[in-house]
Amino acid sequence: MENEYSKVKVNNEMDFCSVTEPDVKTMLEKAFMKARVSYFLRWEKPGIFSRIFAGGKTRIVFCINSAQLDTADAVLKSLGDIEGDIKMLRTKSNNMIGF
């Protein structure tokens, strides 16, 4: 039995930023939790050529709800000393979840 919400597709996630260092990831996670910013992490492993020739690291993308963009920006400003280790993305997330 379908309810009225079964056909509604909600897609309000956005790729906010990415990090490669585990300590920066941990600091950002703690700050987001303290500010009650909901997020999820997407792990992107580097390709074979990136690992061999460029010493590629696993990239961790923080995806947030687009309604919390202002709060997430404020959290990032409060962590000013690590901003150099964070790559800002602010793009629409293309996470495909099977429906």
Summary of the structure (lengths in Angstrom):
residues: 99
radius of gyration: 15.8
end to end distance: 15.3
largest distance: 53.6
contacts: 219
relative contact order: 0.29
helix: 38%
strand: 26%
